[in-house]
Amino acid sequence: MNDEDIKKVFGKKVKEYRERVLLSQEDLSAKLDITQRQVSMIERGLSFPKLSTLNKLSNVFGCSIQDLFDNDYLQQETVLKERLKSIIDASSYEKIKTLYLIAKNLK
């Protein structure tokens, strides 16, 4: 995993935790003493927080810093995509069309 991937995975994790504790980006930025724009950039994987901000994040979310870097869910996403591909590969054209319509309406 390269630096950009790490930032993106970390950003997704921060967003998940933030939403789990029902905080807006503005609320989180106030707790971290950074701007809402900085929170947005972290969540989008465009920026990485300082160590002091990492400590504050773990305190706000009630988790360890290591938990913020846990990417098990990313591996699970990859497994799910592989399983979906296997299902599609084994399906008839009609079933593939149905799966496509379902997926298209999930947006």
Secondary structure, 3 states (H helix, E strand, C coil): CCHHHHHHHHHHHHHHHHHHCCCCHHHHHHHHCCCHHHHHHHHCCCCCCCHHHHHHHHHHHCCCHHHHHCCHHHHHHHHHHHHHHHHHHCCCHHHHHHHHHHHHCCC
